[in-house]
Amino acid sequence: MLDCPERGASGVPAGPGIFVVGAGRVGAGLALLFRSSGLRVIGQWTRSASRAEVVQREQGVEVASGPLPRSLSQAAVVLVAVSDGALQEVAAALARPGVLGPAVEAVLHCAGAIAAHEALAALVGRLPVGTFHPLVAVPPGAGGPAALECAHVTLEGDPEAVEVGGALATSLGLPSAELSAGELPLYHAAAVMASNHAVVLWTAAARLLVRAGRTPEAARSALLALVRSTVENVAAVGVPEALTGPVRRGDHVTVARHLDALAAVAPEWLSLYRAATLGAVAVAEECSRPPSPEELARLRALVQD
């Protein structure tokens, strides 16, 4: 498997206390990563008592549930890692008198598609608010912190909050970059295409292999090796050069066979194959030694029919 991207030097002292609001995959993973990096986590909260028990059992740390705890008033950095739909409600709760204390330097949230001034609207003008989005797919359980160690962090929001978020990323040894609020939707769409849509393609491929005669276990193993080799190829030569297969070769005969097979056996995946192949034609045009314009035009016409 690929190693994590090279991380910057840490060496940042424990510093002011961090309170993590939320204990899902991202919240629990970041809280554990903070602690393992020597940062001072003064508390963590989740609305769900059952989730609090799970995290306490897995990580051996106390997680509050129910009403927001008094320890929040001692936090210098509040990191809100809850679902997108709960962000504004949580921000309103944090804005109530006495919940946050005078030591707060910034409130950050972890959603990638929503600007801080929208997500944390109730706090705008009262405290610096910002986005701290780790660009990585976080698995459940013990694998969360390990995945987060490979993250690139995207920052957005008030300048003071961006500065705090950048220092936090540096303390974890993670690279970070700032975007504007208007750039976040496009950034997040890119993340969804690279991660979530890859799972959709994997699902389609696995089901097609099963229909072709492989067992689900054999299909998973074979595709895991293939996907790993693709990622390694991207790492080695980059895009678009990592593109392989019939489109890269200008092989319209093979693509036509694929279309016929899908139409006969798995028509539910036909539109996905057509769309992805049309995208592959556009990528192939940018490759060194691309197929001829005639071959590309034939491929494009074939999948657009």
N, C-alpha and C positions, 0 to 999 in steps of 0.2 A: 504493500500500500504506500501511497505518497506520504511523505513527511509533512508536518505543518509548515506553513510559510515561516520564513525566518522571523523570529520575534525580536523586538528591541530589548535593550537592557532594562532590567527592572530597577532594583536599587532604591526605590522610593520608600521612605519610612512609612510606618503604619498610618500616621496622619489622623485627620478627623474621623469621627465615627460615621459609619454608613448604616443606614436602615434600609432593608429590602422589603418592599411591599409586594407580596405575591410569592407563591411557592410552587408554581408550575415548573415545567422543564427549564425554562430560561432563568426564572427567579431562583430556584433551588440550585441550579448549576452555577450561576454567578456568585451566589452567596458562598458556596463551597470554594469556588476559585478565588474569591477575595481572601478567604481565610488562609488557604494554602499558599497565597502569595504574600502573606504577612500583613494584610490590611485588617483594620479593626471593624468588625461587624457588630454593632451594638444591639441588633435585633432583627427579627423577620416576622412577618405577619401574613396570614392567609384567611380568607373568609371561611374556608371549609375546615371544620374541626378534624374530619377524617383525613384530609390532605396534610394537615399539620402533624397528625400522628405518624403518617407514612414518612414524611421528611425527617421527623425526629428519630424514627427507628432506623432509617437508612444512613443518616448523617451524624446522629448522636448529638444534635444541637437542639435547643429549645426553639419552637416556632409557636408564636401566639396565634390565637384565633378569636372570633367574636368581635367585641369592640376594639377599636384601634388602641394599642397600648400606650401608656404614659411615656415609655422610653423613646417614642418618636420625638418628643420635645427636646431630647438631647442630641439629636442627629444633626450633623453638618451637611451630609449628602443623603438625599432620599432617592432611591432608585425604584421606580414603579414598573413592575414586571407582571402585568395582568393582561387579560384578553383585551383586544382593541375596543370591544363594545363596553367594557367596564371602566375605561380610562377616565372619562369625564365624571362619572359617579365617584370614583376614588379621589380624583382631584378636588371635587366639591367637599368630600369628607375631610381631606387634608386641610382645606381652607377654613374649616370651622375654628373659632377662637380657641386658643390653648392647645391645639393638636401639635402644631410645629412651634419650635422655640426660636429664639433670636440667633442661635448658632447656625441656622440653615444657610448654606452657601448656594445651593442649587437643588432643584427637583428635576430628575431626569426620568424619561420613560423609555421603554425598550421596543416600541412598535416601529416598524420600518416604513410604513406607508402614510403615517399621519404626522403632520407638523406639530411641534410642541405647543404652539399657541392655540391649536385646536384641541389637541388631546388633553392638555392641562389648563383649559381656558379659565377655570375658577381661580387659578393662582397667578395668572398673567398680570403684571403690574405690581404684584406684591412680592414676588420672589423671582429670581432668574430661573427660567424653565428651558429644558432642552431635550434632545433626542440622543440616546445612547443605544444604537442598534448593532448587535453582533451579527455579522453576516455569515451565518453557519446554520446547518440543520442540527438541531439539538435532540438527541435520542432520549428516551426515558431512562430513569435509573442512574446507575453509576457512570454510564458513558457520557453524561451531560458535561461535566467539567472538562473531560479530556477533549471533547469536541470544541468547547469554547476556547480552549488553549490555542486553537488553530484559526480563530476568528479575526477578520478585519472589522474594525468598529467604525460605524458611520455616525457622525455628529451633526447636530443641527440645533438652532434655537438662539436664545439670547447669548451675546458674546461671553458673559460671565459663566453661563452654563456650559457653553462649548469649551471654555478653558478648563472648567472642572472635569468635564467628561474626557477631555484630552489627557489631563493629568491622571485620571482614573485608568484609562487605557494604557498609558505609559507604565503605571504601577503594576499592571498585569503583564507587561512586556508585549502588548499587542499594537500593531500598526493601526492608525486612525486617520480619517479624512473627513473634512467638513463639506456638507452640501447645503444648498438653500432649501427653503420650504417647498418651492416650486419644483425642485428637482427630485424630491422624494418619491412621487408616484412612479416616475420612469425608472428610478433606481430599484424600487421594490418590484416592479414588473420584471426587470432583468433577473432579480433574485428568484422570483417565482418560476420563470422560464427555465433557469438553470437547475433548480432543485425540485420544485413540485412537479413541473411538467416532465422532468426526467423520470419521476416515479410513474407517471401515467404511461410513458413510452415503455418502461420496464414491464408494467402490468400487461400491456398489450402484447409485448414480445413473449412474455412467459406463457400467456394463454394460447398464443399461436403455436408455441413449441409443444404444449400439451396436446393440442389438436393434431399436431404433426406426429405424435406418438411418444413423446418424452413423458416421463413421470414428472409431477410438480417438483419433486426434490432434484431430479436431474436437470430440469429446466432452470431452476434457481441457480444451481452450481455452475452450469454452463454460461448463463448470462452474467453471473458475478465475475467470472474470468474475463468475459468479453468486455464488460463495462470497465473493469479495472485496466485492461489493456488500452481502452480508448482514452481514459483519463491520463494514463502514462504517456500516450501518444500526444495528447494535447499539451502536457507539460514539456515534452521533449521538443516538439516542432511548432506548437501554437496553432492558432486558427488563422486562416482557413486550411492550412496545409495538413492538419490532422484528418481532414475529410477523406474517407476511403469508400470503396463500394462501387456499385454500378453507375451511380450518377457521376462520380469522379472520373470513371472510365468512359462516360458517354454511352453506356450500354442500355439502349432503349428496349432491346429484346428481353433482357432480364427483368426490367421494370414492368414490362407488359405481362410477363408471366406472374409476377407478384400480384398485379392488379386482378388478373383472372382468378388466381387462387383465393384471394381475399373475397372477391365477389361471390365465389362459389361456396366458401366454407365459413368465412368470418366477415360478413358485410358490415357488421357494426364497427369494424376498425378501418374500413375502406377510406372514409373521409379523412381520418387522422393520417393514414399513409400518404394520401394525395397531398395534404397540406405540408407534411414534413418533407416529402420529396420535392415539392415546389420550392421550399426553403433551401433544400440541398442544391438545387439547380443554381440559385442565386449565390450560394457559397462557392460552388464549383467555378463560377465565372471569375472569382477572385483568386483562385489557386494558380500557382505556377504551372505551366503546361496544362491549361484547362482543356476540356473537350472543345471541339470545333463549334463555331456558332451554329452550324446546321444541326449538330448532335444535341446541343442545348435546346434549340428551338423545338426539335422533335420530342425531347423529354418533357418540356414545358407543355406542349400541346397534348401529350399523352395523359398527363395527370390532371389537366384542366378540363378534359372532355366530360 
